[in-house]
């Protein structure tokens, strides 16, 4: 039915596909929200600093 080489090729393909799948799941559940949250926090800090400087300039 299957030769040993085909079996190893299938296992290698399945392993690589599963590693890719779990990496994608990890990135979509942890890394991307962390990146988005960090960039939003940085944007809010910059806007707050800008408002503070404008307020100081007016006084």
KAHU-V789349 format. One record per residue. N is the residue number from 1. SS is DSSP state (alpha for helix, beta for strand, coil for the rest). Layout:
n->N ss->SS
n->N ss->SS
//
This chain:
n->1 ss->coil
n->2 ss->coil
n->3 ss->coil
n->4 ss->alpha
n->5 ss->alpha
n->6 ss->alpha
n->7 ss->alpha
n->8 ss->alpha
n->9 ss->alpha
n->10 ss->alpha
n->11 ss->alpha
n->12 ss->alpha
n->13 ss->alpha
n->14 ss->alpha
n->15 ss->alpha
n->16 ss->alpha
n->17 ss->alpha
n->18 ss->alpha
n->19 ss->alpha
n->20 ss->alpha
n->21 ss->alpha
n->22 ss->alpha
n->23 ss->alpha
n->24 ss->alpha
n->25 ss->alpha
n->26 ss->alpha
n->27 ss->alpha
n->28 ss->alpha
n->29 ss->alpha
n->30 ss->alpha
n->31 ss->alpha
n->32 ss->alpha
n->33 ss->alpha
n->34 ss->alpha
n->35 ss->alpha
n->36 ss->alpha
n->37 ss->alpha
n->38 ss->alpha
n->39 ss->alpha
n->40 ss->alpha
n->41 ss->alpha
n->42 ss->alpha
n->43 ss->alpha
n->44 ss->alpha
n->45 ss->alpha
n->46 ss->alpha
n->47 ss->alpha
n->48 ss->alpha
n->49 ss->alpha
n->50 ss->alpha
n->51 ss->alpha
n->52 ss->alpha
n->53 ss->alpha
n->54 ss->alpha
n->55 ss->alpha
n->56 ss->alpha
n->57 ss->alpha
n->58 ss->alpha
n->59 ss->coil
//
